[in-house]
Amino acid sequence: MALNFPLNPISGQTYSNNGKDWVFNGAAWDSVNTQSLGPQGLQGSQGFQGISGPQGYTGVQGYTGLQGQTGPQGFTGNQGTTGPQGYTGVQGNTGNQGSTGPQGHTGNQGSTGP
């Protein structure tokens, strides 16, 4: 009697035919004797983590792009408002009196009286 196993099985997949069980081990179908199996054992502990692989090479740096064009000059802003006039300062002190000027010329002699 021919067995029609499933196409493209995955590892651990089971197949039953005429009271006989089969399990796919990743490469081939193995016969499973289900009548003499005892209870399932405890799950084993997790294995150690594998070693990390080496770091890959750094790629080549790309080319620098072209410089963009200079944008247009912006508009001139409005002139600001004139500020308020400042306060009038306090009056200064009176200065010192100036020096006396030079004496004037002697006048002409008057005429002789009667």
Biopython code that builds the backbone (N, CA, C, O; Angstrom):
import numpy as np
from Bio.PDB.StructureBuilder import StructureBuilder

atoms = [
    (1, "MET", "N", (0.832, -1.158, 0.000)),
    (1, "MET", "CA", (0.000, 0.000, 0.000)),
    (1, "MET", "C", (0.898, 1.250, 0.000)),
    (1, "MET", "O", (1.842, 1.325, 0.787)),
    (2, "ALA", "N", (0.620, 2.218, -0.860)),
    (2, "ALA", "CA", (1.443, 3.414, -1.013)),
    (2, "ALA", "C", (1.018, 4.466, 0.015)),
    (2, "ALA", "O", (-0.167, 4.621, 0.307)),
    (3, "LEU", "N", (2.006, 5.185, 0.557)),
    (3, "LEU", "CA", (1.732, 6.268, 1.496)),
    (3, "LEU", "C", (1.803, 7.598, 0.746)),
    (3, "LEU", "O", (2.695, 7.805, -0.076)),
    (4, "ASN", "N", (0.879, 8.479, 1.028)),
    (4, "ASN", "CA", (0.842, 9.803, 0.394)),
    (4, "ASN", "C", (1.219, 10.864, 1.432)),
    (4, "ASN", "O", (0.352, 11.530, 1.997)),
    (5, "PHE", "N", (2.530, 11.010, 1.675)),
    (5, "PHE", "CA", (2.999, 12.006, 2.634)),
    (5, "PHE", "C", (2.699, 13.408, 2.105)),
    (5, "PHE", "O", (2.686, 13.622, 0.893)),
    (6, "PRO", "N", (2.458, 14.367, 3.006)),
    (6, "PRO", "CA", (2.201, 15.753, 2.579)),
    (6, "PRO", "C", (3.418, 16.333, 1.862)),
    (6, "PRO", "O", (4.560, 16.003, 2.183)),
    (7, "LEU", "N", (3.151, 17.214, 0.875)),
    (7, "LEU", "CA", (4.222, 17.906, 0.165)),
    (7, "LEU", "C", (4.695, 19.075, 1.023)),
    (7, "LEU", "O", (3.899, 19.695, 1.729)),
    (8, "ASN", "N", (5.988, 19.373, 0.962)),
    (8, "ASN", "CA", (6.602, 20.499, 1.683)),
    (8, "ASN", "C", (6.287, 20.487, 3.182)),
    (8, "ASN", "O", (5.758, 21.466, 3.706)),
    (9, "PRO", "N", (6.608, 19.387, 3.878)),
    (9, "PRO", "CA", (6.334, 19.344, 5.322)),
    (9, "PRO", "C", (7.343, 20.209, 6.080)),
    (9, "PRO", "O", (8.405, 20.557, 5.563)),
    (10, "ILE", "N", (6.978, 20.546, 7.318)),
    (10, "ILE", "CA", (7.897, 21.273, 8.186)),
    (10, "ILE", "C", (8.374, 20.327, 9.276)),
    (10, "ILE", "O", (7.700, 19.343, 9.583)),
    (11, "SER", "N", (9.515, 20.612, 9.856)),
    (11, "SER", "CA", (10.103, 19.749, 10.872)),
    (11, "SER", "C", (9.148, 19.611, 12.052)),
    (11, "SER", "O", (8.642, 20.609, 12.565)),
    (12, "GLY", "N", (8.894, 18.338, 12.495)),
    (12, "GLY", "CA", (7.997, 18.057, 13.605)),
    (12, "GLY", "C", (6.572, 17.768, 13.171)),
    (12, "GLY", "O", (5.744, 17.390, 13.999)),
    (13, "GLN", "N", (6.269, 17.936, 11.893)),
    (13, "GLN", "CA", (4.911, 17.677, 11.401)),
    (13, "GLN", "C", (4.645, 16.174, 11.441)),
    (13, "GLN", "O", (5.531, 15.382, 11.122)),
    (14, "THR", "N", (3.410, 15.767, 11.837)),
    (14, "THR", "CA", (3.057, 14.337, 11.912)),
    (14, "THR", "C", (2.099, 13.980, 10.798)),
    (14, "THR", "O", (1.398, 14.830, 10.250)),
    (15, "TYR", "N", (2.089, 12.671, 10.473)),
    (15, "TYR", "CA", (1.207, 12.130, 9.435)),
    (15, "TYR", "C", (0.763, 10.742, 9.900)),
    (15, "TYR", "O", (1.588, 9.935, 10.328)),
    (16, "SER", "N", (-0.538, 10.467, 9.817)),
    (16, "SER", "CA", (-1.070, 9.160, 10.226)),
    (16, "SER", "C", (-1.726, 8.476, 9.031)),
    (16, "SER", "O", (-2.392, 9.120, 8.221)),
    (17, "ASN", "N", (-1.525, 7.132, 8.931)),
    (17, "ASN", "CA", (-2.135, 6.351, 7.852)),
    (17, "ASN", "C", (-2.261, 4.913, 8.345)),
    (17, "ASN", "O", (-1.265, 4.295, 8.722)),
    (18, "ASN", "N", (-3.488, 4.378, 8.345)),
    (18, "ASN", "CA", (-3.782, 2.998, 8.740)),
    (18, "ASN", "C", (-3.245, 2.675, 10.140)),
    (18, "ASN", "O", (-2.663, 1.610, 10.344)),
    (19, "GLY", "N", (-3.434, 3.575, 11.097)),
    (19, "GLY", "CA", (-3.018, 3.332, 12.467)),
    (19, "GLY", "C", (-1.526, 3.480, 12.704)),
    (19, "GLY", "O", (-1.051, 3.199, 13.805)),
    (20, "LYS", "N", (-0.795, 3.902, 11.726)),
    (20, "LYS", "CA", (0.653, 4.083, 11.843)),
    (20, "LYS", "C", (0.941, 5.576, 11.783)),
    (20, "LYS", "O", (0.401, 6.279, 10.929)),
    (21, "ASP", "N", (1.808, 6.075, 12.703)),
    (21, "ASP", "CA", (2.150, 7.491, 12.753)),
    (21, "ASP", "C", (3.562, 7.703, 12.234)),
    (21, "ASP", "O", (4.455, 6.878, 12.425)),
    (22, "TRP", "N", (3.729, 8.848, 11.566)),
    (22, "TRP", "CA", (5.023, 9.239, 11.014)),
    (22, "TRP", "C", (5.288, 10.678, 11.447)),
    (22, "TRP", "O", (4.345, 11.453, 11.608)),
    (23, "VAL", "N", (6.550, 11.046, 11.637)),
    (23, "VAL", "CA", (6.922, 12.412, 11.976)),
    (23, "VAL", "C", (8.069, 12.827, 11.063)),
    (23, "VAL", "O", (8.984, 12.048, 10.793)),
    (24, "PHE", "N", (7.998, 14.117, 10.576)),
    (24, "PHE", "CA", (9.035, 14.611, 9.682)),
    (24, "PHE", "C", (10.150, 15.208, 10.524)),
    (24, "PHE", "O", (9.893, 16.090, 11.343)),
    (25, "ASN", "N", (11.407, 14.738, 10.338)),
    (25, "ASN", "CA", (12.536, 15.178, 11.165)),
    (25, "ASN", "C", (13.326, 16.331, 10.536)),
    (25, "ASN", "O", (14.407, 16.672, 11.016)),
    (26, "GLY", "N", (12.805, 16.919, 9.490)),
    (26, "GLY", "CA", (13.492, 18.010, 8.816)),
    (26, "GLY", "C", (14.139, 17.554, 7.518)),
    (26, "GLY", "O", (14.439, 18.373, 6.650)),
    (27, "ALA", "N", (14.362, 16.215, 7.379)),
    (27, "ALA", "CA", (14.965, 15.686, 6.160)),
    (27, "ALA", "C", (14.177, 14.489, 5.618)),
    (27, "ALA", "O", (14.143, 14.274, 4.407)),
    (28, "ALA", "N", (13.544, 13.706, 6.501)),
    (28, "ALA", "CA", (12.826, 12.500, 6.070)),
    (28, "ALA", "C", (11.713, 12.195, 7.058)),
    (28, "ALA", "O", (11.674, 12.746, 8.159)),
    (29, "TRP", "N", (10.791, 11.294, 6.645)),
    (29, "TRP", "CA", (9.691, 10.846, 7.511)),
    (29, "TRP", "C", (10.172, 9.649, 8.328)),
    (29, "TRP", "O", (10.665, 8.676, 7.759)),
    (30, "ASP", "N", (10.034, 9.708, 9.663)),
    (30, "ASP", "CA", (10.404, 8.603, 10.549)),
    (30, "ASP", "C", (9.140, 7.956, 11.085)),
    (30, "ASP", "O", (8.149, 8.625, 11.380)),
    (31, "SER", "N", (9.201, 6.631, 11.204)),
    (31, "SER", "CA", (8.094, 5.876, 11.772)),
    (31, "SER", "C", (8.075, 6.088, 13.288)),
    (31, "SER", "O", (9.119, 6.088, 13.940)),
    (32, "VAL", "N", (6.866, 6.269, 13.838)),
    (32, "VAL", "CA", (6.714, 6.471, 15.274)),
    (32, "VAL", "C", (5.926, 5.290, 15.823)),
    (32, "VAL", "O", (4.849, 4.982, 15.312)),
    (33, "ASN", "N", (6.446, 4.613, 16.868)),
    (33, "ASN", "CA", (5.753, 3.497, 17.508)),
    (33, "ASN", "C", (4.955, 4.080, 18.668)),
    (33, "ASN", "O", (5.503, 4.305, 19.747)),
    (34, "THR", "N", (3.647, 4.327, 18.449)),
    (34, "THR", "CA", (2.814, 4.986, 19.455)),
    (34, "THR", "C", (2.346, 4.026, 20.532)),
    (34, "THR", "O", (1.857, 4.482, 21.565)),
    (35, "GLN", "N", (2.471, 2.709, 20.342)),
    (35, "GLN", "CA", (1.934, 1.752, 21.307)),
    (35, "GLN", "C", (2.892, 1.509, 22.468)),
    (35, "GLN", "O", (2.441, 1.082, 23.531)),
    (36, "SER", "N", (4.173, 1.755, 22.318)),
    (36, "SER", "CA", (5.094, 1.463, 23.396)),
    (36, "SER", "C", (5.704, 2.738, 24.003)),
    (36, "SER", "O", (6.749, 2.686, 24.651)),
    (37, "LEU", "N", (5.049, 3.866, 23.787)),
    (37, "LEU", "CA", (5.582, 5.110, 24.314)),
    (37, "LEU", "C", (5.144, 5.303, 25.763)),
    (37, "LEU", "O", (4.000, 5.025, 26.123)),
    (38, "GLY", "N", (6.063, 5.778, 26.576)),
    (38, "GLY", "CA", (5.745, 6.105, 27.959)),
    (38, "GLY", "C", (5.316, 7.563, 28.050)),
    (38, "GLY", "O", (5.139, 8.223, 27.026)),
    (39, "PRO", "N", (5.148, 8.066, 29.255)),
    (39, "PRO", "CA", (4.763, 9.469, 29.410)),
    (39, "PRO", "C", (5.877, 10.388, 28.919)),
    (39, "PRO", "O", (7.058, 10.041, 28.929)),
    (40, "GLN", "N", (5.462, 11.540, 28.501)),
    (40, "GLN", "CA", (6.431, 12.493, 27.969)),
    (40, "GLN", "C", (7.295, 13.012, 29.108)),
    (40, "GLN", "O", (6.801, 13.304, 30.197)),
    (41, "GLY", "N", (8.585, 13.122, 28.843)),
    (41, "GLY", "CA", (9.520, 13.619, 29.847)),
    (41, "GLY", "C", (9.429, 15.133, 29.997)),
    (41, "GLY", "O", (8.759, 15.815, 29.222)),
    (42, "LEU", "N", (10.116, 15.634, 31.006)),
    (42, "LEU", "CA", (10.152, 17.077, 31.252)),
    (42, "LEU", "C", (10.930, 17.785, 30.144)),
    (42, "LEU", "O", (11.809, 17.206, 29.505)),
    (43, "GLN", "N", (10.593, 18.996, 29.946)),
    (43, "GLN", "CA", (11.289, 19.772, 28.922)),
    (43, "GLN", "C", (12.700, 20.069, 29.391)),
    (43, "GLN", "O", (12.916, 20.410, 30.554)),
    (44, "GLY", "N", (13.649, 19.941, 28.498)),
    (44, "GLY", "CA", (15.042, 20.228, 28.827)),
    (44, "GLY", "C", (15.286, 21.718, 28.996)),
    (44, "GLY", "O", (14.479, 22.544, 28.569)),
    (45, "SER", "N", (16.405, 22.052, 29.624)),
    (45, "SER", "CA", (16.735, 23.465, 29.838)),
    (45, "SER", "C", (17.174, 24.099, 28.522)),
    (45, "SER", "O", (17.616, 23.419, 27.596)),
    (46, "GLN", "N", (17.042, 25.382, 28.470)),
    (46, "GLN", "CA", (17.405, 26.109, 27.257)),
    (46, "GLN", "C", (18.920, 26.088, 27.082)),
    (46, "GLN", "O", (19.673, 26.202, 28.049)),
    (47, "GLY", "N", (19.342, 25.945, 25.859)),
    (47, "GLY", "CA", (20.766, 25.937, 25.561)),
    (47, "GLY", "C", (21.378, 27.322, 25.682)),
    (47, "GLY", "O", (20.662, 28.316, 25.803)),
    (48, "PHE", "N", (22.695, 27.387, 25.649)),
    (48, "PHE", "CA", (23.401, 28.657, 25.757)),
    (48, "PHE", "C", (23.225, 29.477, 24.480)),
    (48, "PHE", "O", (23.025, 28.934, 23.394)),
    (49, "GLN", "N", (23.302, 30.783, 24.638)),
    (49, "GLN", "CA", (23.196, 31.667, 23.482)),
    (49, "GLN", "C", (24.490, 31.600, 22.691)),
    (49, "GLN", "O", (25.579, 31.571, 23.264)),
    (50, "GLY", "N", (24.367, 31.577, 21.402)),
    (50, "GLY", "CA", (25.538, 31.513, 20.539)),
    (50, "GLY", "C", (26.348, 32.801, 20.576)),
    (50, "GLY", "O", (25.876, 33.837, 21.045)),
    (51, "ILE", "N", (27.541, 32.719, 20.086)),
    (51, "ILE", "CA", (28.451, 33.863, 20.047)),
    (51, "ILE", "C", (28.000, 34.827, 18.958)),
    (51, "ILE", "O", (27.576, 34.406, 17.882)),
    (52, "SER", "N", (28.095, 36.130, 19.246)),
    (52, "SER", "CA", (27.745, 37.138, 18.244)),
    (52, "SER", "C", (28.793, 37.140, 17.139)),
    (52, "SER", "O", (29.983, 36.962, 17.398)),
    (53, "GLY", "N", (28.349, 37.338, 15.937)),
    (53, "GLY", "CA", (29.262, 37.389, 14.804)),
    (53, "GLY", "C", (30.036, 38.709, 14.775)),
    (53, "GLY", "O", (29.708, 39.639, 15.512)),
    (54, "PRO", "N", (31.035, 38.785, 13.946)),
    (54, "PRO", "CA", (31.838, 40.016, 13.870)),
    (54, "PRO", "C", (31.024, 41.151, 13.250)),
    (54, "PRO", "O", (30.081, 40.920, 12.493)),
    (55, "GLN", "N", (31.409, 42.369, 13.586)),
    (55, "GLN", "CA", (30.724, 43.536, 13.025)),
    (55, "GLN", "C", (31.097, 43.677, 11.556)),
    (55, "GLN", "O", (32.243, 43.450, 11.168)),
    (56, "GLY", "N", (30.139, 44.047, 10.766)),
    (56, "GLY", "CA", (30.386, 44.224, 9.340)),
    (56, "GLY", "C", (31.220, 45.466, 9.060)),
    (56, "GLY", "O", (31.400, 46.320, 9.928)),
    (57, "TYR", "N", (31.716, 45.551, 7.859)),
    (57, "TYR", "CA", (32.547, 46.686, 7.451)),
    (57, "TYR", "C", (31.701, 47.944, 7.294)),
    (57, "TYR", "O", (30.516, 47.867, 6.971)),
    (58, "THR", "N", (32.310, 49.087, 7.522)),
    (58, "THR", "CA", (31.641, 50.365, 7.311)),
    (58, "THR", "C", (31.629, 50.659, 5.818)),
    (58, "THR", "O", (32.641, 50.517, 5.132)),
    (59, "GLY", "N", (30.492, 51.061, 5.341)),
    (59, "GLY", "CA", (30.367, 51.355, 3.919)),
    (59, "GLY", "C", (31.102, 52.630, 3.534)),
    (59, "GLY", "O", (31.555, 53.383, 4.396)),
    (60, "VAL", "N", (31.214, 52.861, 2.246)),
    (60, "VAL", "CA", (31.896, 54.028, 1.701)),
    (60, "VAL", "C", (30.998, 55.250, 1.908)),
    (60, "VAL", "O", (29.781, 55.157, 1.746)),
    (61, "GLN", "N", (31.585, 56.387, 2.262)),
    (61, "GLN", "CA", (30.802, 57.601, 2.441)),
    (61, "GLN", "C", (30.327, 58.096, 1.087)),
    (61, "GLN", "O", (31.069, 58.067, 0.105)),
    (62, "GLY", "N", (29.104, 58.542, 1.047)),
    (62, "GLY", "CA", (28.537, 59.056, -0.194)),
    (62, "GLY", "C", (29.121, 60.416, -0.561)),
    (62, "GLY", "O", (29.790, 61.062, 0.246)),
    (63, "TYR", "N", (28.857, 60.827, -1.773)),
    (63, "TYR", "CA", (29.354, 62.105, -2.270)),
    (63, "TYR", "C", (28.593, 63.262, -1.635)),
    (63, "TYR", "O", (27.423, 63.124, -1.280)),
    (64, "THR", "N", (29.256, 64.392, -1.495)),
    (64, "THR", "CA", (28.611, 65.601, -0.998)),
    (64, "THR", "C", (27.829, 66.219, -2.147)),
    (64, "THR", "O", (28.342, 66.361, -3.257)),
    (65, "GLY", "N", (26.610, 66.577, -1.874)),
    (65, "GLY", "CA", (25.760, 67.164, -2.911)),
    (65, "GLY", "C", (26.214, 68.567, -3.281)),
    (65, "GLY", "O", (27.035, 69.169, -2.589)),
    (66, "LEU", "N", (25.672, 69.080, -4.377)),
    (66, "LEU", "CA", (26.001, 70.427, -4.837)),
    (66, "LEU", "C", (25.378, 71.457, -3.902)),
    (66, "LEU", "O", (24.350, 71.199, -3.277)),
    (67, "GLN", "N", (26.012, 72.629, -3.813)),
    (67, "GLN", "CA", (25.472, 73.689, -2.980)),
    (67, "GLN", "C", (24.277, 74.298, -3.673)),
    (67, "GLN", "O", (24.298, 74.518, -4.884)),
    (68, "GLY", "N", (23.245, 74.569, -2.920)),
    (68, "GLY", "CA", (22.040, 75.162, -3.475)),
    (68, "GLY", "C", (22.254, 76.619, -3.850)),
    (68, "GLY", "O", (23.235, 77.238, -3.438)),
    (69, "GLN", "N", (21.333, 77.161, -4.632)),
    (69, "GLN", "CA", (21.420, 78.550, -5.067)),
    (69, "GLN", "C", (21.102, 79.483, -3.910)),
    (69, "GLN", "O", (20.396, 79.115, -2.971)),
    (70, "THR", "N", (21.637, 80.702, -3.992)),
    (70, "THR", "CA", (21.348, 81.715, -2.984)),
    (70, "THR", "C", (19.948, 82.240, -3.224)),
    (70, "THR", "O", (19.580, 82.549, -4.357)),
    (71, "GLY", "N", (19.177, 82.339, -2.175)),
    (71, "GLY", "CA", (17.805, 82.822, -2.294)),
    (71, "GLY", "C", (17.762, 84.312, -2.542)),
    (71, "GLY", "O", (18.780, 84.987, -2.389)),
    (72, "PRO", "N", (16.604, 84.847, -2.925)),
    (72, "PRO", "CA", (16.479, 86.282, -3.194)),
    (72, "PRO", "C", (16.602, 87.078, -1.900)),
    (72, "PRO", "O", (16.342, 86.565, -0.811)),
    (73, "GLN", "N", (17.010, 88.360, -2.042)),
    (73, "GLN", "CA", (17.145, 89.223, -0.874)),
    (73, "GLN", "C", (15.767, 89.576, -0.358)),
    (73, "GLN", "O", (14.845, 89.811, -1.139)),
    (74, "GLY", "N", (15.628, 89.613, 0.929)),
    (74, "GLY", "CA", (14.334, 89.938, 1.533)),
    (74, "GLY", "C", (13.989, 91.411, 1.370)),
    (74, "GLY", "O", (14.842, 92.219, 1.001)),
    (75, "PHE", "N", (12.750, 91.752, 1.643)),
    (75, "PHE", "CA", (12.267, 93.123, 1.539)),
    (75, "PHE", "C", (12.846, 93.964, 2.670)),
    (75, "PHE", "O", (13.152, 93.456, 3.748)),
    (76, "THR", "N", (12.993, 95.282, 2.399)),
    (76, "THR", "CA", (13.443, 96.211, 3.428)),
    (76, "THR", "C", (12.263, 96.497, 4.337)),
    (76, "THR", "O", (11.168, 96.788, 3.855)),
    (77, "GLY", "N", (12.462, 96.422, 5.603)),
    (77, "GLY", "CA", (11.376, 96.656, 6.550)),
    (77, "GLY", "C", (11.013, 98.136, 6.641)),
    (77, "GLY", "O", (11.752, 98.990, 6.149)),
    (78, "ASN", "N", (9.884, 98.440, 7.267)),
    (78, "ASN", "CA", (9.436, 99.825, 7.455)),
    (78, "ASN", "C", (10.340, 100.516, 8.460)),
    (78, "ASN", "O", (10.939, 99.880, 9.328)),
    (79, "GLN", "N", (10.427, 101.880, 8.319)),
    (79, "GLN", "CA", (11.224, 102.653, 9.265)),
    (79, "GLN", "C", (10.462, 102.724, 10.569)),
    (79, "GLN", "O", (9.241, 102.880, 10.579)),
    (80, "GLY", "N", (11.175, 102.611, 11.655)),
    (80, "GLY", "CA", (10.537, 102.674, 12.961)),
    (80, "GLY", "C", (10.061, 104.078, 13.297)),
    (80, "GLY", "O", (10.465, 105.044, 12.649)),
    (81, "THR", "N", (9.214, 104.195, 14.294)),
    (81, "THR", "CA", (8.686, 105.496, 14.705)),
    (81, "THR", "C", (9.757, 106.263, 15.474)),
    (81, "THR", "O", (10.667, 105.681, 16.064)),
    (82, "THR", "N", (9.617, 107.598, 15.449)),
    (82, "THR", "CA", (10.557, 108.455, 16.172)),
    (82, "THR", "C", (10.206, 108.390, 17.644)),
    (82, "THR", "O", (9.033, 108.449, 18.012)),
    (83, "GLY", "N", (11.201, 108.271, 18.472)),
    (83, "GLY", "CA", (10.966, 108.183, 19.907)),
    (83, "GLY", "C", (10.576, 109.529, 20.495)),
    (83, "GLY", "O", (10.679, 110.540, 19.800)),
    (84, "PRO", "N", (10.138, 109.585, 21.733)),
    (84, "PRO", "CA", (9.720, 110.842, 22.362)),
    (84, "PRO", "C", (10.927, 111.741, 22.621)),
    (84, "PRO", "O", (12.055, 111.269, 22.767)),
    (85, "GLN", "N", (10.658, 113.067, 22.677)),
    (85, "GLN", "CA", (11.736, 114.019, 22.923)),
    (85, "GLN", "C", (12.165, 113.887, 24.374)),
    (85, "GLN", "O", (11.345, 113.653, 25.261)),
    (86, "GLY", "N", (13.447, 114.039, 24.598)),
    (86, "GLY", "CA", (13.956, 113.929, 25.956)),
    (86, "GLY", "C", (13.598, 115.140, 26.808)),
    (86, "GLY", "O", (13.184, 116.173, 26.281)),
    (87, "TYR", "N", (13.755, 115.017, 28.109)),
    (87, "TYR", "CA", (13.451, 116.093, 29.058)),
    (87, "TYR", "C", (14.488, 117.210, 28.954)),
    (87, "TYR", "O", (15.644, 116.968, 28.605)),
    (88, "THR", "N", (14.047, 118.472, 29.270)),
    (88, "THR", "CA", (14.971, 119.597, 29.302)),
    (88, "THR", "C", (15.794, 119.472, 30.564)),
    (88, "THR", "O", (15.257, 119.238, 31.646)),
    (89, "GLY", "N", (17.083, 119.627, 30.423)),
    (89, "GLY", "CA", (17.962, 119.506, 31.589)),
    (89, "GLY", "C", (17.855, 120.695, 32.527)),
    (89, "GLY", "O", (17.247, 121.705, 32.172)),
    (90, "VAL", "N", (18.438, 120.598, 33.726)),
    (90, "VAL", "CA", (18.424, 121.682, 34.701)),
    (90, "VAL", "C", (19.352, 122.798, 34.235)),
    (90, "VAL", "O", (20.308, 122.552, 33.499)),
    (91, "GLN", "N", (19.060, 124.057, 34.678)),
    (91, "GLN", "CA", (19.881, 125.197, 34.264)),
    (91, "GLN", "C", (21.218, 125.093, 34.969)),
    (91, "GLN", "O", (21.295, 124.695, 36.131)),
    (92, "GLY", "N", (22.251, 125.450, 34.265)),
    (92, "GLY", "CA", (23.581, 125.393, 34.836)),
    (92, "GLY", "C", (23.849, 126.536, 35.812)),
    (92, "GLY", "O", (23.054, 127.474, 35.878)),
    (93, "ASN", "N", (24.931, 126.487, 36.562)),
    (93, "ASN", "CA", (25.313, 127.526, 37.526)),
    (93, "ASN", "C", (25.768, 128.788, 36.790)),
    (93, "ASN", "O", (26.226, 128.724, 35.649)),
    (94, "THR", "N", (25.633, 129.954, 37.473)),
    (94, "THR", "CA", (26.103, 131.223, 36.905)),
    (94, "THR", "C", (27.621, 131.227, 36.949)),
    (94, "THR", "O", (28.220, 130.820, 37.944)),
    (95, "GLY", "N", (28.231, 131.678, 35.889)),
    (95, "GLY", "CA", (29.682, 131.684, 35.826)),
    (95, "GLY", "C", (30.309, 132.794, 36.702)),
    (95, "GLY", "O", (29.587, 133.659, 37.198)),
    (96, "ASN", "N", (31.608, 132.780, 36.890)),
    (96, "ASN", "CA", (32.336, 133.788, 37.674)),
    (96, "ASN", "C", (32.325, 135.126, 36.932)),
    (96, "ASN", "O", (32.196, 135.179, 35.709)),
    (97, "GLN", "N", (32.464, 136.213, 37.713)),
    (97, "GLN", "CA", (32.480, 137.541, 37.084)),
    (97, "GLN", "C", (33.796, 137.693, 36.344)),
    (97, "GLN", "O", (34.841, 137.232, 36.803)),
    (98, "GLY", "N", (33.731, 138.338, 35.207)),
    (98, "GLY", "CA", (34.920, 138.552, 34.403)),
    (98, "GLY", "C", (35.845, 139.611, 35.019)),
    (98, "GLY", "O", (35.433, 140.333, 35.927)),
    (99, "SER", "N", (37.059, 139.707, 34.545)),
    (99, "SER", "CA", (38.036, 140.700, 35.074)),
    (99, "SER", "C", (37.699, 142.097, 34.564)),
    (99, "SER", "O", (37.008, 142.242, 33.556)),
    (100, "THR", "N", (38.194, 143.141, 35.268)),
    (100, "THR", "CA", (37.937, 144.532, 34.896)),
    (100, "THR", "C", (38.713, 144.844, 33.625)),
    (100, "THR", "O", (39.850, 144.401, 33.460)),
    (101, "GLY", "N", (38.108, 145.592, 32.744)),
    (101, "GLY", "CA", (38.743, 145.936, 31.489)),
    (101, "GLY", "C", (39.818, 147.019, 31.665)),
    (101, "GLY", "O", (39.936, 147.560, 32.764)),
    (102, "PRO", "N", (40.594, 147.355, 30.650)),
    (102, "PRO", "CA", (41.654, 148.360, 30.757)),
    (102, "PRO", "C", (41.065, 149.775, 30.893)),
    (102, "PRO", "O", (39.930, 150.023, 30.487)),
    (103, "GLN", "N", (41.852, 150.698, 31.467)),
    (103, "GLN", "CA", (41.374, 152.079, 31.653)),
    (103, "GLN", "C", (41.326, 152.755, 30.300)),
    (103, "GLN", "O", (42.137, 152.473, 29.418)),
    (104, "GLY", "N", (40.373, 153.644, 30.149)),
    (104, "GLY", "CA", (40.205, 154.363, 28.886)),
    (104, "GLY", "C", (41.234, 155.481, 28.707)),
    (104, "GLY", "O", (41.969, 155.787, 29.646)),
    (105, "HIS", "N", (41.303, 156.101, 27.516)),
    (105, "HIS", "CA", (42.258, 157.182, 27.205)),
    (105, "HIS", "C", (41.864, 158.457, 27.937)),
    (105, "HIS", "O", (40.692, 158.684, 28.237)),
    (106, "THR", "N", (42.822, 159.247, 28.206)),
    (106, "THR", "CA", (42.568, 160.545, 28.830)),
    (106, "THR", "C", (41.955, 161.448, 27.770)),
    (106, "THR", "O", (42.420, 161.477, 26.630)),
    (107, "GLY", "N", (40.927, 162.177, 28.136)),
    (107, "GLY", "CA", (40.232, 163.036, 27.180)),
    (107, "GLY", "C", (41.030, 164.315, 26.874)),
    (107, "GLY", "O", (42.018, 164.603, 27.550)),
    (108, "ASN", "N", (40.619, 165.054, 25.898)),
    (108, "ASN", "CA", (41.262, 166.321, 25.536)),
    (108, "ASN", "C", (40.998, 167.364, 26.630)),
    (108, "ASN", "O", (40.008, 167.306, 27.359)),
    (109, "GLN", "N", (41.916, 168.302, 26.705)),
    (109, "GLN", "CA", (41.765, 169.354, 27.720)),
    (109, "GLN", "C", (40.719, 170.331, 27.220)),
    (109, "GLN", "O", (40.642, 170.652, 26.034)),
    (110, "GLY", "N", (39.934, 170.781, 28.149)),
    (110, "GLY", "CA", (38.875, 171.717, 27.808)),
    (110, "GLY", "C", (39.440, 173.129, 27.579)),
    (110, "GLY", "O", (40.582, 173.417, 27.940)),
    (111, "SER", "N", (38.653, 173.967, 26.998)),
    (111, "SER", "CA", (39.064, 175.343, 26.723)),
    (111, "SER", "C", (39.063, 176.149, 28.028)),
    (111, "SER", "O", (38.408, 175.786, 29.005)),
    (112, "THR", "N", (39.805, 177.236, 28.010)),
    (112, "THR", "CA", (39.945, 178.075, 29.186)),
    (112, "THR", "C", (38.665, 178.878, 29.324)),
    (112, "THR", "O", (38.097, 179.361, 28.344)),
    (113, "GLY", "N", (38.239, 179.003, 30.537)),
    (113, "GLY", "CA", (36.985, 179.697, 30.796)),
    (113, "GLY", "C", (37.148, 181.200, 30.785)),
    (113, "GLY", "O", (38.281, 181.680, 30.734)),
    (114, "PRO", "N", (36.082, 181.960, 30.830)),
    (114, "PRO", "CA", (36.118, 183.425, 30.765)),
    (114, "PRO", "C", (36.653, 184.009, 32.052)),
    (114, "PRO", "O", (36.756, 185.230, 32.180)),
]
sb = StructureBuilder()
sb.init_structure("model")
sb.init_model(0)
sb.init_chain("A")
sb.init_seg("    ")
for serial, (resi, resn, name, xyz) in enumerate(atoms, 1):
    if name == "N":
        sb.init_residue(resn, " ", resi, " ")
    sb.init_atom(name, np.array(xyz, "f"), 0.0, 1.0, " ", f" {name:<3s}", serial, name[0])
structure = sb.get_structure()
